[in-house]
Amino acid sequence: MPSTKDILAVIMGGGQGTRLFPLTKVRAKPAVPIAGKYRLIDIPISNCINSNIDRIALLTQFNSVSLHRHITRTYNFDPFHRGWVQIWAAEQTVINDTWYQGTADAVRQQLFEIHSTGADYTLILAGDHLYRMDYGLMAKHLWENGGDISIALQPVSLDAAPRLGILKRGEDQTIRDFVEKPTDPELQRSFISRDDPARPLLGSMGIYLFKTAVLDELLRTFDVDDFGKELIPEAIHSHKVVGYEFEGYWEDIGTMRSFYNANLALTRPFPPFNFYDVNQPIYTHARFLPGSVVSGAQLKDVSLSDGCTIGRAEISHSVIGLRSQVQDGAVIKDTVIMGADYFEEDTHKVYSVPLGIGENSHIEGAIIDKNARIGSNVVIKPFPPGTDQEGENWFVRDGIPVIPKSTVIPSSTVIAP
């Protein structure tokens, strides 16, 4: 039987990431911080390393500088290790002079690099999902069932069907049919694959394992740009496609609301995703930061990262990112604060608005991006769900106020319904 050493992982760097704007205003979606100290790209790369897959390529093209910087600083294997994490950026060649047009087209444009690795299997991953998976089990399932392609499937309810690609799997593990985001109840019921009233359907997780030769054949045969909507439905009728069922926690961090909820869920005593797993850790850039200092603050259900200074504040159900500075009298509830990339080194300089959260500010139900400067007596409160607004230096997405990276919010500003 083959091994995971025969697998090349290819991670999609994503396009413009409009659904996460303004968090993607100056960075690629996989570079968006999560859980106070990580970035989204750390999830699939860590899953690969923990699955003993040590050849990993990241396809990028949009706002990719910070993503490239994170990769080059973080994932450097020792010289006695054959593994690597490489960046395959969109480029002009004598064969092609266009940007990546979609996930399938991006891989098509890198077929030469894929073949140069000699990998017998190619694993296609997204860069914006939160989950922990042993890809070796998925590969074993493919090999034991004699498949050409494997699709990772998540059991889902009928209510979730309109948000996902739904596949029908037979008793022999083979995928029989596919439908994209079905809304017709009768059509949904025709795709029932599980004897579970709560979660009778199987939704695609956007994770695909191909025989490399089959991947090459499909990409050259079908002039399509997307895996989920176009290539996979074609492959079902021409090759043996099996479905690997994954029942662990999985969240697509594709919208502002899902990003916000996934972060705040980590503040629970027993969060749905465990960053404390010692056997399958999530890796990130190693920083040499001091421990956080809390001076009289009241904290409840707070995920507090390194290098923070917290005054006599009141913080509840919130994520406080690296190097966050929170002054006396601040009240922070249900909020994701991403922290800062640096400390203000000149302590004698008087800044109009210091880095972090100012005195007596009240922030609730918001996302504060990195290096933001929130003045004193600022009020930020959530809007009704579904609300989208734009101010001079702030945004509201699905009711969530979002303060972009490096933004200055003057003292006494009010952002509220």
N, C-alpha and C positions, 0 to 999 in steps of 0.2 A: 504494500500500500504506500502511496506517496506520503510526504510529510509537509508540515507547514513551511519548511525551508524551500519548498518548490513553489511558494506563493509570493507574488508581487502585490503589494497593496497600493492602490491608486486612490487618493483622496481628492474629492472635488473642492476646489477653493471657492466656488460660488461666483455669481455675477454681482450686480450692483447692490443686492440686499435691500431693496426698497422697503420691504415690510418691517425691517429693523432700523430704518432711518429715523432719527439722526445718529443712532449709535454706529451706523456704517457710513457716516458722512466723510470720515477721514481714515477709515480702516476697512479691510475686507471682513465679511461676516465671520469666518472662522477665527479672526483675531479679536472678536468682542470678548471682553472679560466676563468671567462667571465665577460665582462662589467666592468673591473677594480677592483671590490670588491666582486663579487659573485663567486660561483662555479656551474657547470652544474647541480649537484644534487639538488641545491636549487630550481630549477624550478619545477620538479614533486612533491617534498615535499611541497612546498608552495601551489601548485595547490590543493593538498590533504587537507591541513589545511583550505584553503579558501573554499573548497567544503564540509567542515564539516566531512571529513574522518579522524579519529584520531588514527587509528591503521595502522602503516606503517612499512613494513619490507623491508630491503635492502639486496639483495643477492650479495655477493662479493666473489672474490677469487684471483684476480690478482693485484699486487702492491697496496694493499688496506690500508696500514698504514695511509697515509695522509687523505684518505677518512674516515676511522674510526675516526681519530682524529677530523676531522671537524664535523662529526655527533655528537660525544659525547660532544663536546664543545658547539654546537649550539642548538640542539633540545632536550631540557629537559623541559617537561611539569611540572606544579605544582603538589604537592602531592594530591590535591583534584580533579585531572583530571584523568580519566581512560585511556586516550590516551597515546601512546608511539611511538617512532621511534626505531626500533631494527635492529641490524645487524645480518643477518643469513649467516655466512661464510661457504664456502665449508668445509666439515669435513668427516673424516672416521668414519663409524659406522659398527656395526655387519652386517648390511644389504647391505651397499654400501661402497666401498673404492676407488672410482674414483673421479676425478675433475668433475665439471659441464661440460657436453658435448655440451650444447646449452641452449637456453632459456627455452624450454619445459622440458629438462632434469633437469635443475636447480630447477624448480618448483616441478617436480616429487620427487626430493630428499628431498624436504622440506614439503611434504604433511602432515607428522605428525604434524609439527609446525602449518601449516595452519589450520588443523582440531582442534588443541588445542585452537585456538582463538574463535571457535564457530561461525565464520562469515558465513552468508548464501551466500555471494557473494564475489568473488575475482577479484580485478582489477589489471591487468598486465600492467606495465608501463616501458618505456625505461628511462635510466638515462642520455641521451645525446641529448634531443630535447629542442628547445626554443619555448615556446608557453604559452598561458594562457587559461585554460579551466575549466569550472565548470563541474566536473564529475557527479554532481547531476543531471544535465540535461540529460546526457548520460544514467544514471541509470533510470531516469523517462521514457525515450524513450523505454528502454528495457522492463520495467514493463507494460507500456501502450500497447505494441505490443505483449506481451506474449512470449517473446523470452527466449531462454536458454543461448545465447551468444550474445554480442553486439561488433561490431567492429567500431572504430572511423574512419571515411572516410573524406578525403580531396578532394574537386573538383580540378581536374588537367587537363591540356591540353594534346592533343595527343603527343606533343613533349616530355612531361615529362614521358610518359608511360614506356619507356625502363629503367627508374631508380627506378620504384616502383612496388609493387604488386597491380594489378588492379582487382577490384571486380565488378560484375554485380548485380545490385539491382533491384528487381521488384517493382511494384506499392504498394505492401503490406509491403514494407520496408525489405523484406526478401532477403538475399544474395543468388543468384542462381548459381554463378560460380566464379572461381578465376583463374587468370593467373599471373605468376611471370615475371615481366620485359619484356613484349611483345615488339618485334621489327617489327613484320609483320604488315603493315598498315591495311590489311584486318582484321586480328585478333583484332587489336585495335578498329576498327570501330564496330566490333560485340559486344564489351563491353560498348558501349555508354549507359549511364544510366540517363543522364541529357539533358534537352532541352536548352543547352547553347553552342553555337558554339565555344566560347573561352575556356571553361572548361567542355567538355562533359563527361569526365571519372571520376571515383571515385577511388582514391588511398588509400591504407591502411596506417594509421599513426602508426601502431605498438602498438596500445592501445586496449586492450581486456578486456571486463567485462564478467565473467562467473558466472553462478550459481556454487557454490563450489562443489556440488554433481556432476554436469556435468563435471566440470574440473577434478575431481578425476576419474570419469568413463573413460574419454577420455585418460588421461595419463596412466591409467592401461591397457586400451585396445590396444592402438597403441604405439608400441616401436619406437618412433621418438624423435628427439632431439630439433627440432625448431618449434616455434609456426607458424610464417608466411608462411614458405615454406612447412611445412608438416602437422602439427596438424589442422590448420584452414581449409585447403582443405578437409581433412577427415571429420571434424565436419559439414561442409556445407551439406554433404549427409546424415548425421545421426541425426542432431538436427536442431532446428529452430534458425538460425543465422540472426540477424537483423543488419542493417547498420545505424549508427548515423552520420549524415552529419555535419561537422564542417567547417565553412567558415572563421574563424579567422586566424590570422598569425600563421604559423607553419613552423619551419625549423629544419631539421635533421642535427645536428652538427656532421656529420660522417666523413667529409674529412677536410683537411687543408684549402682548398679553401672556403668551406662553413663556417668553423669556422672564418676565416679571414673576409669574407664578412659580416657575422652576427654581428661581433663586430663593424666593421666600420660603419655599417648602424645605430648604436646607436648614432653616432655623429651628425646625421641630426637634424634640428630644430624640425621636427615631425617624429621621428623614427617609423619604422613599428612595433616594440615591445616597449611597454610603461612600463618602470620601475617605473614611477611616479604614478601609479594607487593607490590611497589611500584606495579604497574599496577592492582590491585584491592585496595586496603588495607581493613582493618577499622577503622572509626572508633569512637571512644569519647570520654568526657569528657576534655578537655584539662586536665591537672594540672601544676602547677609545683613539682615535687618534686626534691630533690637526688639525685645519684647514690647508689647503695648503697655502704656501707662494709663491707668484709670484713676482719676482723682475725684472721688466722691460721687460718681455717676450711679444712676439706677439702671441696671440692665436686666432685661427679661427676654428670653428667646432671641438672642443676638449671636450672629456668626461674626466674630471679631478677628481680623487678620493682624499680621505683624506690623510693627513700626508705627502704631497709632498713638495719639495723645488725646484722651477723652477727659474733658473737664467735668464740672458738676452738671451733667446733662441727664436727660431722661430718654432712654432708647429702648424700644420694644419691637419685636417681630421684624428685625431688619438685618441686612447684610452690610457690614462695615469693612471696606476694602483696605488694601495696603496703604500705609502712610496717611490714613485719614486723620484730620485734625478737627475736633468738635469742641467748641468753646462752651463756657458756663451758660447755663440757662436754656440751652437748646433742647427742643423736644423733637424726637425723630420716631415716627411710627410707620410700620408697613412700607419701608423704603429700602431701596438698593443704592448704596453709596459705593462707587467703584474705587474711591481713594485717589492716589496721586502717583505719578511716575518719579517724583523727586521730593526732597525736603527743601524748604526755602533756606538757602545757606546763609544769606546775609541777615542775621537776626537784628541788626541795628537799622536796617532800612525800613522805612515806614511805607507799607503798601496801602493803597486806597481801599482795597478789599483783600484781606489775607487769604491764603490757601485754605480751603476747607469750609466748615460750617460756622457762621458767626454767632455771637452771643444772642440769646433769647429768640433765635429763629425757630419757627415751627414748620416742620416738613413732614408731610404725611402722604402715603400712597404714591411715591414718586421714584424716579430713577435719576440719580445724579452721576453723570459720567466723570471720567478722570480729570484731575487738575482744575475742577470747577472752583470758583470763588463765590461763596454765598455770604453776603453781608449780614450785618446784625438786624434783628427784628424783621426778617423776611418771613413771609407766610406762603407756603406752597401746599395746596390741598388737591385731592383727586376730583376729577370731573365725572359726570355720569358715563358709564360704559358705552362705548361706541362713539364718543365725542372725539373729533379730530380738529385741532386748532393750531395756529402758529402765532407766536408773539415775536417781538423784536429779537429776543435772545433765548427763547424757550419754545417748546413744542408740546402738544398734547396728542397722544396716540392711544385710541381706544380708551379714553378717559384717564390715561396715566400721564402726568406731567413728566417731561423728559428735559433735563438740562444738558445740552451738548458738552463735549469735551472742551476744556479750557475756557469755558464761558464765565463771564463776570456778571453776577446778579447784584445790583446795588442795594445798599441797606434800605429797609422799609418797603421793599417791593412786595406786592401781593399778587400771587398767581393762584386763582381759585375761581370756582363757578360764579 
